[in-house]
Amino acid sequence: MRYLLMLLTLIIGTFIPIQAVLNTKLGRQIGGPLMGSLMSFFVGFVCLLILNFSVNTQAVVHIKPSTTYPWYIWMGGVIGAIFVGYITWVNQQQGVALTFALVVSGQIFASLIIDHYGLFGSVVKSITTEKIIGAVLILAGLVLIKRS
C-alpha cells in the first residue's frame, strides 16, 4: 500500500506543471496570468464544492467554526493563490522545467526544516545525512537544468 501511495503521489505531482501551462494559456485568452489563476481557482472551487456535497453533505451544511484554531491555518489559500498566480506568470518567462526544478528545490528545503522542527504542528522527523545528500543532489539537478 505504501508504494501505491508513493506512485499515486508521483503521478499527481505530474499534474502541477500541466496545470501551470494550462493556466498560462487560459490567462492569455482571458486577460493575463492573474485572471488565468482566478479562473483556475474558481473551477477548482466548483469542483471541490460538488465533491464535498457528493461525499460529505453534512460537513458542507454544518461547517464547524474555527475560532479556537490559530490564525495561520487559513493561510493555505493565500499561499495557494500566490503560488498559482506566480507560476502562471513565471513559467512563460523561464520555461516549465526550470520553474519546477526551482519549485521542487524550494519545497524540499522548506520541508526538511518543517519536518525537523515540527513546524505548524507537523510530526518531527529529524534531518539526516541521507536527506541532506538528497537535497544536495536535487540542487545539482537544478544546476544541470539551468545550464541547458
C-alpha contacts under 8 A as a table, 3 or more apart, distances in Angstrom:
res1	aa1	res2	aa2	distance
1	M	4	L	5.05
1	M	5	L	6.30
2	R	5	L	5.25
2	R	6	M	6.30
3	Y	6	M	4.89
3	Y	7	L	6.11
4	L	7	L	5.06
4	L	8	L	6.13
5	L	8	L	5.05
5	L	9	T	6.02
6	M	9	T	5.06
6	M	10	L	6.20
7	L	10	L	5.05
7	L	11	I	6.24
8	L	11	I	5.01
8	L	12	I	6.06
9	T	12	I	5.05
9	T	13	G	6.05
10	L	13	G	5.01
10	L	14	T	6.71
11	I	14	T	5.30
11	I	15	F	7.20
12	I	15	F	5.35
12	I	16	I	7.53
13	G	16	I	5.76
14	T	17	P	6.35
14	T	18	I	6.93
15	F	18	I	5.12
15	F	19	Q	5.99
16	I	19	Q	5.02
16	I	20	A	6.30
17	P	20	A	4.93
17	P	21	V	6.32
17	P	96	V	6.67
17	P	100	F	7.09
18	I	21	V	5.28
18	I	22	L	6.17
19	Q	22	L	5.09
19	Q	23	N	5.91
20	A	23	N	5.15
20	A	24	T	6.13
20	A	84	V	7.37
20	A	87	I	6.23
20	A	88	T	5.29
20	A	91	N	7.26
21	V	24	T	5.09
21	V	25	K	6.28
21	V	88	T	7.09
21	V	91	N	7.54
21	V	96	V	7.70
22	L	25	K	5.10
22	L	26	L	6.06
23	N	26	L	4.93
23	N	27	G	5.94
23	N	33	P	7.37
23	N	36	G	5.21
23	N	37	S	6.21
23	N	40	S	6.67
23	N	88	T	5.79
24	T	27	G	5.02
24	T	28	R	6.25
24	T	32	G	7.87
24	T	33	P	6.09
24	T	36	G	6.44
24	T	88	T	4.99
24	T	89	W	6.69
24	T	92	Q	7.48
25	K	28	R	5.18
25	K	29	Q	6.48
25	K	36	G	7.77
26	L	29	Q	5.17
26	L	30	I	6.26
26	L	36	G	5.17
27	G	30	I	5.24
27	G	31	G	5.59
27	G	32	G	4.35
27	G	33	P	4.69
27	G	34	L	6.99
27	G	35	M	5.65
27	G	36	G	3.73
27	G	37	S	7.20
27	G	88	T	7.92
28	R	31	G	5.89
28	R	32	G	5.25
28	R	33	P	7.05
28	R	36	G	7.52
29	Q	32	G	7.52
30	I	35	M	6.60
30	I	36	G	6.89
31	G	34	L	7.84
31	G	35	M	5.81
31	G	36	G	7.38
32	G	35	M	5.49
32	G	36	G	6.25
33	P	36	G	4.97
33	P	37	S	6.07
33	P	85	G	6.33
33	P	86	Y	7.94
33	P	88	T	5.55
33	P	89	W	5.34
34	L	37	S	5.01
34	L	38	L	6.04
34	L	85	G	5.63
34	L	88	T	7.80
35	M	38	L	4.89
35	M	39	M	6.08
36	G	39	M	5.29
36	G	40	S	6.11
36	G	85	G	7.94
36	G	88	T	7.47
37	S	40	S	4.98
37	S	41	F	6.20
37	S	81	A	7.46
37	S	84	V	6.07
37	S	85	G	5.27
37	S	88	T	6.82
38	L	41	F	5.18
38	L	42	F	6.11
39	M	42	F	4.85
39	M	43	V	6.10
40	S	43	V	5.30
40	S	44	G	6.10
41	F	44	G	4.88
41	F	45	F	5.91
41	F	81	A	7.89
42	F	45	F	4.96
42	F	46	V	6.27
43	V	46	V	5.16
43	V	47	C	6.19
44	G	47	C	5.06
44	G	48	L	6.07
45	F	48	L	5.17
45	F	49	L	6.00
46	V	49	L	5.06
46	V	50	I	6.20
47	C	50	I	5.25
47	C	51	L	6.11
48	L	51	L	4.93
48	L	52	N	5.93
49	L	52	N	5.13
49	L	53	F	6.15
50	I	53	F	5.16
50	I	54	S	6.06
51	L	54	S	5.00
51	L	55	V	6.00
52	N	55	V	5.19
52	N	56	N	5.29
52	N	57	T	6.28
52	N	59	A	7.80
52	N	60	V	6.69
53	F	56	N	5.61
53	F	57	T	4.42
53	F	60	V	6.59
54	S	57	T	6.42
56	N	59	A	5.65
56	N	60	V	6.92
57	T	60	V	5.28
57	T	61	V	6.19
58	Q	61	V	5.12
58	Q	62	H	5.79
59	A	62	H	5.25
59	A	63	I	5.59
59	A	64	K	7.90
60	V	63	I	5.63
66	S	69	Y	5.54
67	T	70	P	7.87
69	Y	73	I	7.39
70	P	73	I	6.13
71	W	74	W	6.31
71	W	75	M	7.87
72	Y	75	M	5.22
72	Y	76	G	7.99
73	I	76	G	6.64
74	W	77	G	6.42
74	W	78	V	7.56
75	M	78	V	5.01
75	M	79	I	6.02
76	G	79	I	5.06
76	G	80	G	5.95
77	G	80	G	4.96
77	G	81	A	6.12
78	V	81	A	5.13
78	V	82	I	6.23
79	I	82	I	5.13
79	I	83	F	6.00
80	G	83	F	5.04
80	G	84	V	5.99
81	A	84	V	5.30
81	A	85	G	5.85
82	I	85	G	5.22
82	I	86	Y	5.91
83	F	86	Y	5.28
83	F	87	I	5.95
84	V	87	I	5.20
84	V	88	T	5.89
85	G	88	T	5.23
85	G	89	W	6.53
86	Y	89	W	5.25
86	Y	90	V	5.95
87	I	90	V	5.08
87	I	91	N	5.73
87	I	99	T	7.64
88	T	91	N	6.21
88	T	92	Q	7.59
89	W	92	Q	6.15
89	W	93	Q	7.24
90	V	93	Q	5.02
90	V	94	Q	6.43
90	V	95	G	7.82
90	V	99	T	7.28
91	N	94	Q	5.48
91	N	95	G	4.88
91	N	96	V	5.02
91	N	99	T	5.73
92	Q	95	G	5.55
92	Q	96	V	7.26
94	Q	98	L	6.47
94	Q	99	T	6.49
95	G	98	L	5.78
95	G	99	T	6.13
96	V	99	T	5.06
96	V	100	F	6.11
97	A	100	F	5.41
97	A	101	A	6.04
97	A	145	I	7.29
98	L	101	A	4.99
98	L	102	L	6.15
98	L	142	L	7.29
98	L	145	I	6.24
98	L	146	K	6.19
99	T	102	L	5.31
99	T	103	V	6.21
100	F	103	V	4.62
100	F	104	V	5.86
101	A	104	V	5.25
101	A	105	S	6.14
101	A	141	G	7.79
101	A	142	L	5.56
101	A	145	I	7.55
102	L	105	S	5.07
102	L	106	G	6.15
102	L	142	L	6.77
103	V	106	G	5.15
103	V	107	Q	6.10
104	V	107	Q	4.94
104	V	108	I	6.06
105	S	108	I	5.19
105	S	109	F	6.35
105	S	135	A	7.47
105	S	138	I	6.45
105	S	139	L	6.54
105	S	142	L	7.63
106	G	109	F	5.39
106	G	110	A	6.08
107	Q	110	A	5.19
107	Q	111	S	5.80
108	I	111	S	5.04
108	I	112	L	6.14
108	I	135	A	6.70
109	F	112	L	5.19
109	F	113	I	6.44
109	F	135	A	7.09
110	A	113	I	5.24
110	A	114	I	6.10
111	S	114	I	4.99
111	S	115	D	5.93
112	L	115	D	5.23
112	L	116	H	5.95
112	L	127	I	6.42
112	L	131	K	7.92
113	I	116	H	5.11
113	I	117	Y	6.18
113	I	119	L	7.94
113	I	127	I	7.89
114	I	117	Y	5.56
114	I	118	G	5.51
114	I	119	L	4.91
114	I	120	F	7.72
114	I	122	S	7.29
115	D	118	G	5.05
115	D	119	L	6.89
115	D	122	S	6.69
115	D	123	V	6.44
115	D	124	V	5.12
115	D	125	K	4.93
115	D	126	S	6.65
115	D	127	I	7.70
116	H	119	L	8.00
116	H	124	V	5.49
116	H	125	K	5.12
116	H	126	S	4.48
116	H	127	I	5.65
117	Y	124	V	6.03
117	Y	125	K	7.77
117	Y	126	S	7.70
118	G	121	G	5.83
118	G	122	S	4.73
118	G	123	V	5.33
118	G	124	V	4.44
118	G	125	K	7.39
119	L	122	S	5.70
127	I	131	K	6.25
127	I	132	I	7.15
128	T	131	K	5.20
128	T	132	I	6.37
129	T	132	I	5.11
129	T	133	I	6.17
130	E	133	I	5.09
130	E	134	G	6.15
131	K	134	G	4.98
131	K	135	A	6.18
132	I	135	A	5.06
132	I	136	V	6.17
133	I	136	V	5.06
133	I	137	L	6.15
134	G	137	L	5.08
134	G	138	I	6.27
135	A	138	I	5.04
135	A	139	L	6.32
136	V	139	L	4.97
136	V	140	A	6.20
137	L	140	A	4.87
137	L	141	G	6.21
138	I	141	G	4.99
138	I	142	L	6.22
139	L	142	L	4.87
139	L	143	V	6.30
140	A	143	V	5.11
140	A	144	L	6.35
141	G	144	L	5.05
141	G	145	I	6.16
142	L	145	I	5.13
142	L	146	K	6.10
143	V	146	K	5.10
143	V	147	R	6.25
144	L	147	R	5.21
144	L	148	S	6.65
145	I	148	S	5.55
